[in-house]
């Protein structure tokens, strides 16, 4: 038995090749959630990086395995993030504080 996909979803995917854009087209209220920054470790890469919730969907779609460590209270190692093109070392708490200033 084949799984039936709603025609509205198929139409959104036809207009938007990116699944995140298709989701936003169907549910514009989700754009805020999908734009939220997340601290992610992509398996196979040495460092963690700040990406969006929507980027998580894109990574999964491309077969990447990730770990979202944004909300891990036990995360206490140093993190490298890019700021104005120059890398700096910040703790998770420092990075979250800087993001709250935006």
Helices and strands as residue ranges (DSSP letters): H 7-15, H 19-26, G 28-30, H 31-34, E 37-42, E 49-52, H 53-61, E 66-68, E 79-83, E 86-90, H 92-100
